[in-house]
Amino acid sequence: MKKNILPLELLSDYKIKLIIKSINDAMPQYLNHVKKEELPTQNGRYHEIWNYIFKNIKNNFSDFPYKCYKISRGKLWEFIAIYDQKENILFVLMKEERFNQIKKDKNNDYHYIKILNVINNNISNKHNEQLCLFEKDNDKEEYIEDDLHRMIKDINGKIKICVNILFSNKLSKVSSISANISNYYLSEIKSYNWNKYIKADIDEIIDTEDEHNFENPPIELKIRATAHTIKNKERDNSDEIVKSKEQRNKKYEDRLTR
């Protein structure tokens, strides 16, 4: 059987930046509760932030050779996968923390991310051994093959590589991102680090330790006291801003876990 060879690059710099932007833009969209937008997925309240992420992904990958596929996993979860029709590569977005949880769970053999990564069993790589996953369980093999077909249907058999786009977030923004190619067990075959494409936004930087420097120290005690009071109030306000932002971001990160 012919083995698929891993490419040196998976996406252009521009498209990688669009993925990061798609995730980062979802937070303000979610907070604004844009209910009238035609979201491509309809997930429940605890995962609704993903609806905005997937909407952005769909909009940013509407040009050839890309095509977005909506994959349903029952009534509670739908997601958008990106298919490169030219290179026959499927891209799936997931939180890195969630990916690692599934990897460690030995009793979760039928999670969709594992089933999609079965595609990578036919990759030519010196570190990737031939996997004999199902030789003792024909029923399991048949179920996984059927489930894979249900998910990707008309492109089943065309896809050469499944790529897991794994990200972590901090302060509502992407803090790390990589493209991971794994086997069914989610053991890494190859990883592409995309952190260099992350840019810090100016509004993320809040310096609560900034000191006010007065070139000419105040003469009157009253003026000195006023300046000291103002500085304390500003510091209190900064602490409140940081505290509020941390609470908001914690809720956002909790909603992203899937």
ZADO-1210 file (C-alpha; in nm, 4 decimals, padded with zeros to 6 digits):
<atoms>
<atom x="00.0000" y="00.0000" z="00.0000" code="MET" pos="1"/>
<atom x="00.1330" y="00.3431" z="-00.0971" code="LYS" pos="2"/>
<atom x="00.2283" y="00.5617" z="00.1971" code="LYS" pos="3"/>
<atom x="00.1412" y="00.9317" z="00.2168" code="ASN" pos="4"/>
<atom x="00.4343" y="01.1698" z="00.2642" code="ILE" pos="5"/>
<atom x="00.4136" y="01.4599" z="00.5108" code="LEU" pos="6"/>
<atom x="00.4397" y="01.8095" z="00.3570" code="PRO" pos="7"/>
<atom x="00.6928" y="02.0668" z="00.4753" code="LEU" pos="8"/>
<atom x="00.4166" y="02.3260" z="00.5167" code="GLU" pos="9"/>
<atom x="00.0460" y="02.2780" z="00.5757" code="LEU" pos="10"/>
<atom x="-00.0958" y="02.6287" z="00.5298" code="LEU" pos="11"/>
<atom x="00.0223" y="02.9680" z="00.4121" code="SER" pos="12"/>
<atom x="00.1252" y="03.2261" z="00.6730" code="ASP" pos="13"/>
<atom x="-00.1845" y="03.4260" z="00.5855" code="TYR" pos="14"/>
<atom x="-00.4216" y="03.1357" z="00.6474" code="LYS" pos="15"/>
<atom x="-00.2567" y="03.0469" z="00.9789" code="ILE" pos="16"/>
<atom x="-00.3064" y="03.4057" z="01.0932" code="LYS" pos="17"/>
<atom x="-00.6709" y="03.3821" z="00.9873" code="LEU" pos="18"/>
<atom x="-00.7203" y="03.0778" z="01.2104" code="ILE" pos="19"/>
<atom x="-00.5787" y="03.2689" z="01.5073" code="ILE" pos="20"/>
<atom x="-00.7958" y="03.5682" z="01.4199" code="LYS" pos="21"/>
<atom x="-01.1024" y="03.3436" z="01.3947" code="SER" pos="22"/>
<atom x="-01.0502" y="03.2270" z="01.7526" code="ILE" pos="23"/>
<atom x="-00.9619" y="03.5693" z="01.8937" code="ASN" pos="24"/>
<atom x="-01.2560" y="03.7448" z="01.7272" code="ASP" pos="25"/>
<atom x="-01.5033" y="03.4961" z="01.8736" code="ALA" pos="26"/>
<atom x="-01.4818" y="03.6433" z="02.2238" code="MET" pos="27"/>
<atom x="-01.6105" y="03.9947" z="02.1436" code="PRO" pos="28"/>
<atom x="-01.8672" y="03.8429" z="01.9086" code="GLN" pos="29"/>
<atom x="-01.9891" y="03.6167" z="02.1856" code="TYR" pos="30"/>
<atom x="-02.0007" y="03.8983" z="02.4414" code="LEU" pos="31"/>
<atom x="-02.2018" y="04.1140" z="02.2027" code="ASN" pos="32"/>
<atom x="-02.4567" y="03.8328" z="02.1688" code="HIS" pos="33"/>
<atom x="-02.5061" y="03.8733" z="01.7984" code="VAL" pos="34"/>
<atom x="-02.8135" y="03.6540" z="01.7933" code="LYS" pos="35"/>
<atom x="-02.9268" y="03.7432" z="01.4443" code="LYS" pos="36"/>
<atom x="-02.6155" y="03.6095" z="01.2726" code="GLU" pos="37"/>
<atom x="-02.6628" y="03.2938" z="01.0717" code="GLU" pos="38"/>
<atom x="-02.4300" y="03.0618" z="01.2596" code="LEU" pos="39"/>
<atom x="-02.3302" y="02.7415" z="01.0777" code="PRO" pos="40"/>
<atom x="-02.3614" y="02.5388" z="01.3992" code="THR" pos="41"/>
<atom x="-02.6092" y="02.5401" z="01.6867" code="GLN" pos="42"/>
<atom x="-02.4330" y="02.4147" z="01.9992" code="ASN" pos="43"/>
<atom x="-02.5677" y="02.4483" z="02.3526" code="GLY" pos="44"/>
<atom x="-02.5134" y="02.7369" z="02.5905" code="ARG" pos="45"/>
<atom x="-02.1958" y="02.5932" z="02.7451" code="TYR" pos="46"/>
<atom x="-02.0264" y="02.5663" z="02.4070" code="HIS" pos="47"/>
<atom x="-02.1852" y="02.8560" z="02.2201" code="GLU" pos="48"/>
<atom x="-01.8533" y="03.0395" z="02.1894" code="ILE" pos="49"/>
<atom x="-01.7560" y="02.7676" z="01.9434" code="TRP" pos="50"/>
<atom x="-02.0409" y="02.8739" z="01.7137" code="ASN" pos="51"/>
<atom x="-01.8634" y="03.2055" z="01.6607" code="TYR" pos="52"/>
<atom x="-01.5251" y="03.0416" z="01.6123" code="ILE" pos="53"/>
<atom x="-01.6672" y="02.8070" z="01.3502" code="PHE" pos="54"/>
<atom x="-01.8542" y="03.0904" z="01.1790" code="LYS" pos="55"/>
<atom x="-01.5277" y="03.2844" z="01.1481" code="ASN" pos="56"/>
<atom x="-01.3456" y="02.9771" z="01.0215" code="ILE" pos="57"/>
<atom x="-01.6143" y="02.9190" z="00.7594" code="LYS" pos="58"/>
<atom x="-01.5961" y="03.2807" z="00.6404" code="ASN" pos="59"/>
<atom x="-01.2165" y="03.2832" z="00.6282" code="ASN" pos="60"/>
<atom x="-01.1885" y="02.9542" z="00.4407" code="PHE" pos="61"/>
<atom x="-01.4541" y="03.0005" z="00.1739" code="SER" pos="62"/>
<atom x="-01.2047" y="03.0379" z="-00.1118" code="ASP" pos="63"/>
<atom x="-01.0671" y="02.7563" z="-00.3268" code="PHE" pos="64"/>
<atom x="-00.9027" y="02.5157" z="-00.2574" code="PRO" pos="65"/>
<atom x="-01.0683" y="02.5187" z="00.0843" code="TYR" pos="66"/>
<atom x="-01.4094" y="02.3814" z="00.1666" code="LYS" pos="67"/>
<atom x="-01.5695" y="02.3726" z="00.5107" code="CYS" pos="68"/>
<atom x="-01.7633" y="02.0688" z="00.6257" code="TYR" pos="69"/>
<atom x="-02.0084" y="02.0657" z="00.9138" code="LYS" pos="70"/>
<atom x="-01.9778" y="01.7425" z="01.1101" code="ILE" pos="71"/>
<atom x="-02.2493" y="01.6511" z="01.3611" code="SER" pos="72"/>
<atom x="-02.1914" y="01.4388" z="01.6674" code="ARG" pos="73"/>
<atom x="-02.5464" y="01.4047" z="01.7871" code="GLY" pos="74"/>
<atom x="-02.7652" y="01.6924" z="01.9016" code="LYS" pos="75"/>
<atom x="-02.5149" y="01.8417" z="02.1454" code="LEU" pos="76"/>
<atom x="-02.2073" y="01.8996" z="01.9331" code="TRP" pos="77"/>
<atom x="-02.1316" y="02.0124" z="01.5793" code="GLU" pos="78"/>
<atom x="-01.8033" y="02.1360" z="01.4422" code="PHE" pos="79"/>
<atom x="-01.6510" y="02.2750" z="01.1248" code="ILE" pos="80"/>
<atom x="-01.3590" y="02.0958" z="00.9582" code="ALA" pos="81"/>
<atom x="-01.1516" y="02.2557" z="00.6819" code="ILE" pos="82"/>
<atom x="-01.0724" y="02.0482" z="00.3753" code="TYR" pos="83"/>
<atom x="-00.7932" y="02.1423" z="00.1370" code="ASP" pos="84"/>
<atom x="-00.9259" y="02.0049" z="-00.1919" code="GLN" pos="85"/>
<atom x="-00.5914" y="02.0478" z="-00.3671" code="LYS" pos="86"/>
<atom x="-00.3674" y="01.8752" z="-00.1126" code="GLU" pos="87"/>
<atom x="-00.6407" y="01.6474" z="00.0302" code="ASN" pos="88"/>
<atom x="-00.5724" y="01.7546" z="00.3892" code="ILE" pos="89"/>
<atom x="-00.8417" y="01.7795" z="00.6581" code="LEU" pos="90"/>
<atom x="-00.7965" y="02.0328" z="00.9412" code="PHE" pos="91"/>
<atom x="-00.9775" y="01.9948" z="01.2751" code="VAL" pos="92"/>
<atom x="-00.9695" y="02.2596" z="01.5492" code="LEU" pos="93"/>
<atom x="-00.9516" y="02.1626" z="01.9170" code="MET" pos="94"/>
<atom x="-00.8312" y="02.2944" z="02.2524" code="LYS" pos="95"/>
<atom x="-00.4947" y="02.1378" z="02.3338" code="GLU" pos="96"/>
<atom x="-00.6075" y="02.0635" z="02.6890" code="GLU" pos="97"/>
<atom x="-00.9085" y="01.8704" z="02.5626" code="ARG" pos="98"/>
<atom x="-00.6958" y="01.6827" z="02.3089" code="PHE" pos="99"/>
<atom x="-00.4628" y="01.5652" z="02.5859" code="ASN" pos="100"/>
<atom x="-00.7568" y="01.4585" z="02.8028" code="GLN" pos="101"/>
<atom x="-00.8907" y="01.2371" z="02.5248" code="ILE" pos="102"/>
<atom x="-00.5443" y="01.0973" z="02.4628" code="LYS" pos="103"/>
<atom x="-00.5128" y="00.9898" z="02.8271" code="LYS" pos="104"/>
<atom x="-00.8618" y="00.8400" z="02.8419" code="ASP" pos="105"/>
<atom x="-00.8127" y="00.4726" z="02.7574" code="LYS" pos="106"/>
<atom x="-01.1881" y="00.4088" z="02.7662" code="ASN" pos="107"/>
<atom x="-01.2783" y="00.6652" z="02.5007" code="ASN" pos="108"/>
<atom x="-01.2055" y="00.4640" z="02.1858" code="ASP" pos="109"/>
<atom x="-01.4800" y="00.6200" z="01.9754" code="TYR" pos="110"/>
<atom x="-01.4217" y="00.9912" z="02.0202" code="HIS" pos="111"/>
<atom x="-01.4399" y="01.1661" z="01.6840" code="TYR" pos="112"/>
<atom x="-01.0857" y="01.3042" z="01.7060" code="ILE" pos="113"/>
<atom x="-00.9450" y="00.9524" z="01.7402" code="LYS" pos="114"/>
<atom x="-01.1554" y="00.8228" z="01.4534" code="ILE" pos="115"/>
<atom x="-01.0516" y="01.1079" z="01.2234" code="LEU" pos="116"/>
<atom x="-00.6861" y="01.0448" z="01.3024" code="ASN" pos="117"/>
<atom x="-00.7198" y="00.6881" z="01.1768" code="VAL" pos="118"/>
<atom x="-00.6647" y="00.8567" z="00.8392" code="ILE" pos="119"/>
<atom x="-00.3017" y="00.9121" z="00.9410" code="ASN" pos="120"/>
<atom x="-00.2256" y="00.5419" z="00.9798" code="ASN" pos="121"/>
<atom x="-00.1107" y="00.5446" z="00.6185" code="ASN" pos="122"/>
<atom x="00.1584" y="00.8103" z="00.6598" code="ILE" pos="123"/>
<atom x="00.5170" y="00.7466" z="00.5583" code="SER" pos="124"/>
<atom x="00.7380" y="00.8517" z="00.8473" code="ASN" pos="125"/>
<atom x="01.0391" y="00.6834" z="01.0021" code="LYS" pos="126"/>
<atom x="00.8959" y="00.7390" z="01.3499" code="HIS" pos="127"/>
<atom x="00.5519" y="00.6040" z="01.2643" code="ASN" pos="128"/>
<atom x="00.5233" y="00.2296" z="01.2988" code="GLU" pos="129"/>
<atom x="00.2535" y="00.0346" z="01.1207" code="GLN" pos="130"/>
<atom x="-00.0392" y="00.0103" z="01.3608" code="LEU" pos="131"/>
<atom x="-00.2366" y="-00.3067" z="01.4052" code="CYS" pos="132"/>
<atom x="-00.5285" y="-00.1442" z="01.5789" code="LEU" pos="133"/>
<atom x="-00.8155" y="-00.3751" z="01.5174" code="PHE" pos="134"/>
<atom x="-00.6799" y="-00.7160" z="01.4204" code="GLU" pos="135"/>
<atom x="-00.8390" y="-00.8719" z="01.7289" code="LYS" pos="136"/>
<atom x="-01.1637" y="-00.6758" z="01.7087" code="ASP" pos="137"/>
<atom x="-01.3389" y="-00.6829" z="01.3734" code="ASN" pos="138"/>
<atom x="-01.6528" y="-00.5236" z="01.5180" code="ASP" pos="139"/>
<atom x="-01.4526" y="-00.2265" z="01.6428" code="LYS" pos="140"/>
<atom x="-01.2817" y="-00.1850" z="01.3081" code="GLU" pos="141"/>
<atom x="-01.6137" y="-00.1951" z="01.1248" code="GLU" pos="142"/>
<atom x="-01.7745" y="00.0578" z="01.3599" code="TYR" pos="143"/>
<atom x="-01.4841" y="00.3027" z="01.3252" code="ILE" pos="144"/>
<atom x="-01.4829" y="00.2744" z="00.9471" code="GLU" pos="145"/>
<atom x="-01.8591" y="00.3326" z="00.9359" code="ASP" pos="146"/>
<atom x="-01.8358" y="00.6284" z="01.1739" code="ASP" pos="147"/>
<atom x="-01.5551" y="00.7813" z="00.9699" code="LEU" pos="148"/>
<atom x="-01.7700" y="00.7532" z="00.6582" code="HIS" pos="149"/>
<atom x="-02.0676" y="00.9131" z="00.8375" code="ARG" pos="150"/>
<atom x="-01.8554" y="01.2123" z="00.9334" code="MET" pos="151"/>
<atom x="-01.6743" y="01.2882" z="00.6083" code="ILE" pos="152"/>
<atom x="-01.8965" y="01.1072" z="00.3560" code="LYS" pos="153"/>
<atom x="-01.8107" y="01.2184" z="00.0013" code="ASP" pos="154"/>
<atom x="-01.4457" y="01.2956" z="00.0825" code="ILE" pos="155"/>
<atom x="-01.3882" y="00.9652" z="00.2609" code="ASN" pos="156"/>
<atom x="-01.1026" y="00.7920" z="00.0831" code="GLY" pos="157"/>
<atom x="-00.9745" y="01.1180" z="-00.0678" code="LYS" pos="158"/>
<atom x="-00.8181" y="01.2599" z="00.2483" code="ILE" pos="159"/>
<atom x="-00.4478" y="01.1850" z="00.2790" code="LYS" pos="160"/>
<atom x="-00.3769" y="01.3567" z="00.6106" code="ILE" pos="161"/>
<atom x="-00.5811" y="01.4731" z="00.9107" code="CYS" pos="162"/>
<atom x="-00.4283" y="01.7701" z="01.0933" code="VAL" pos="163"/>
<atom x="-00.5266" y="01.8635" z="01.4487" code="ASN" pos="164"/>
<atom x="-00.5005" y="02.2387" z="01.5035" code="ILE" pos="165"/>
<atom x="-00.4422" y="02.2603" z="01.8783" code="LEU" pos="166"/>
<atom x="-00.4534" y="02.5864" z="02.0707" code="PHE" pos="167"/>
<atom x="-00.4481" y="02.7265" z="02.4225" code="SER" pos="168"/>
<atom x="-00.5799" y="03.0652" z="02.5247" code="ASN" pos="169"/>
<atom x="-00.5037" y="03.3257" z="02.7888" code="LYS" pos="170"/>
<atom x="-00.6741" y="03.6591" z="02.8461" code="LEU" pos="171"/>
<atom x="-00.9297" y="03.5618" z="02.5813" code="SER" pos="172"/>
<atom x="-00.6594" y="03.5355" z="02.3147" code="LYS" pos="173"/>
<atom x="-00.4649" y="03.2507" z="02.1589" code="VAL" pos="174"/>
<atom x="-00.1481" y="03.1971" z="02.3656" code="SER" pos="175"/>
<atom x="-00.0150" y="02.8922" z="02.1806" code="SER" pos="176"/>
<atom x="-00.1077" y="02.7093" z="01.8616" code="ILE" pos="177"/>
<atom x="00.0311" y="02.4170" z="01.6652" code="SER" pos="178"/>
<atom x="-00.0604" y="02.1782" z="01.3869" code="ALA" pos="179"/>
<atom x="-00.0389" y="01.8213" z="01.5077" code="ASN" pos="180"/>
<atom x="-00.0462" y="01.5027" z="01.3009" code="ILE" pos="181"/>
<atom x="-00.1208" y="01.1970" z="01.5123" code="SER" pos="182"/>
<atom x="-00.2297" y="00.8369" z="01.4824" code="ASN" pos="183"/>
<atom x="-00.5451" y="00.6788" z="01.6219" code="TYR" pos="184"/>
<atom x="-00.3992" y="00.6772" z="01.9737" code="TYR" pos="185"/>
<atom x="-00.3248" y="01.0506" z="01.9331" code="LEU" pos="186"/>
<atom x="00.0471" y="00.9784" z="01.9541" code="SER" pos="187"/>
<atom x="00.2354" y="01.2477" z="01.7675" code="GLU" pos="188"/>
<atom x="00.3773" y="01.1724" z="01.4246" code="ILE" pos="189"/>
<atom x="00.4766" y="01.5305" z="01.3439" code="LYS" pos="190"/>
<atom x="00.4091" y="01.8743" z="01.4889" code="SER" pos="191"/>
<atom x="00.4300" y="02.2224" z="01.3355" code="TYR" pos="192"/>
<atom x="00.4743" y="02.5107" z="01.5816" code="ASN" pos="193"/>
<atom x="00.2715" y="02.8164" z="01.4785" code="TRP" pos="194"/>
<atom x="00.3388" y="03.0376" z="01.7811" code="ASN" pos="195"/>
<atom x="00.5374" y="03.2875" z="01.5742" code="LYS" pos="196"/>
<atom x="00.2107" y="03.3976" z="01.4130" code="TYR" pos="197"/>
<atom x="00.0589" y="03.5116" z="01.7433" code="ILE" pos="198"/>
<atom x="00.0613" y="03.8862" z="01.8009" code="LYS" pos="199"/>
<atom x="-00.0048" y="04.0565" z="02.1344" code="ALA" pos="200"/>
<atom x="-00.2787" y="04.3168" z="02.1165" code="ASP" pos="201"/>
<atom x="-00.2117" y="04.6530" z="02.2779" code="ILE" pos="202"/>
<atom x="-00.5314" y="04.6328" z="02.4833" code="ASP" pos="203"/>
<atom x="-00.4047" y="04.3154" z="02.6514" code="GLU" pos="204"/>
<atom x="-00.1223" y="04.5045" z="02.8186" code="ILE" pos="205"/>
<atom x="-00.2271" y="04.6557" z="03.1510" code="ILE" pos="206"/>
<atom x="00.0597" y="04.7690" z="03.3717" code="ASP" pos="207"/>
<atom x="-00.0708" y="04.7845" z="03.7269" code="THR" pos="208"/>
<atom x="00.2738" y="04.8673" z="03.8648" code="GLU" pos="209"/>
<atom x="00.3203" y="05.1875" z="03.6664" code="ASP" pos="210"/>
<atom x="00.4493" y="05.4626" z="03.8895" code="GLU" pos="211"/>
<atom x="00.3786" y="05.8326" z="03.8409" code="HIS" pos="212"/>
<atom x="00.7040" y="06.0264" z="03.8111" code="ASN" pos="213"/>
<atom x="00.6899" y="06.3937" z="03.8945" code="PHE" pos="214"/>
<atom x="00.9788" y="06.5968" z="03.7538" code="GLU" pos="215"/>
<atom x="00.9021" y="06.8790" z="03.9938" code="ASN" pos="216"/>
<atom x="00.7960" y="06.7493" z="04.3370" code="PRO" pos="217"/>
<atom x="00.4932" y="06.9349" z="04.4787" code="PRO" pos="218"/>
<atom x="00.5661" y="07.2077" z="04.7291" code="ILE" pos="219"/>
<atom x="00.2456" y="07.2100" z="04.9267" code="GLU" pos="220"/>
<atom x="00.1488" y="06.9098" z="05.1367" code="LEU" pos="221"/>
<atom x="-00.2090" y="06.9388" z="05.0131" code="LYS" pos="222"/>
<atom x="-00.0984" y="06.8931" z="04.6509" code="ILE" pos="223"/>
<atom x="00.1232" y="06.5967" z="04.7475" code="ARG" pos="224"/>
<atom x="-00.1685" y="06.4343" z="04.9288" code="ALA" pos="225"/>
<atom x="-00.3961" y="06.4894" z="04.6305" code="THR" pos="226"/>
<atom x="-00.1472" y="06.3284" z="04.3930" code="ALA" pos="227"/>
<atom x="-00.1063" y="06.0349" z="04.6323" code="HIS" pos="228"/>
<atom x="-00.4845" y="05.9917" z="04.6534" code="THR" pos="229"/>
<atom x="-00.5222" y="06.0008" z="04.2752" code="ILE" pos="230"/>
<atom x="-00.2473" y="05.7418" z="04.2335" code="LYS" pos="231"/>
<atom x="-00.4114" y="05.5100" z="04.4862" code="ASN" pos="232"/>
<atom x="-00.7484" y="05.5441" z="04.3149" code="LYS" pos="233"/>
<atom x="-00.5932" y="05.4711" z="03.9769" code="GLU" pos="234"/>
<atom x="-00.4198" y="05.1637" z="04.1182" code="ARG" pos="235"/>
<atom x="-00.7477" y="05.0457" z="04.2729" code="ASP" pos="236"/>
<atom x="-00.9237" y="05.0953" z="03.9408" code="ASN" pos="237"/>
<atom x="-00.6501" y="04.9008" z="03.7606" code="SER" pos="238"/>
<atom x="-00.6840" y="04.6161" z="04.0106" code="ASP" pos="239"/>
<atom x="-01.0590" y="04.6088" z="03.9525" code="GLU" pos="240"/>
<atom x="-01.0090" y="04.6055" z="03.5742" code="ILE" pos="241"/>
<atom x="-00.7629" y="04.3173" z="03.5972" code="VAL" pos="242"/>
<atom x="-00.9867" y="04.1251" z="03.8381" code="LYS" pos="243"/>
<atom x="-01.2917" y="04.1760" z="03.6158" code="SER" pos="244"/>
<atom x="-01.0979" y="04.0753" z="03.3052" code="LYS" pos="245"/>
<atom x="-00.9632" y="03.7610" z="03.4740" code="GLU" pos="246"/>
<atom x="-01.3142" y="03.6578" z="03.5804" code="GLN" pos="247"/>
<atom x="-01.4473" y="03.7150" z="03.2288" code="ARG" pos="248"/>
<atom x="-01.1619" y="03.5206" z="03.0728" code="ASN" pos="249"/>
<atom x="-01.2072" y="03.2304" z="03.3156" code="LYS" pos="250"/>
<atom x="-01.5703" y="03.1970" z="03.2034" code="LYS" pos="251"/>
<atom x="-01.4599" y="03.2153" z="02.8402" code="TYR" pos="252"/>
<atom x="-01.1934" y="02.9456" z="02.8835" code="GLU" pos="253"/>
<atom x="-01.4415" y="02.7187" z="03.0621" code="ASP" pos="254"/>
<atom x="-01.6821" y="02.7494" z="02.7703" code="ARG" pos="255"/>
<atom x="-01.4090" y="02.6594" z="02.5220" code="LEU" pos="256"/>
<atom x="-01.3423" y="02.3192" z="02.6760" code="THR" pos="257"/>
<atom x="-01.4940" y="02.0526" z="02.4590" code="ARG" pos="258"/>
</atoms>
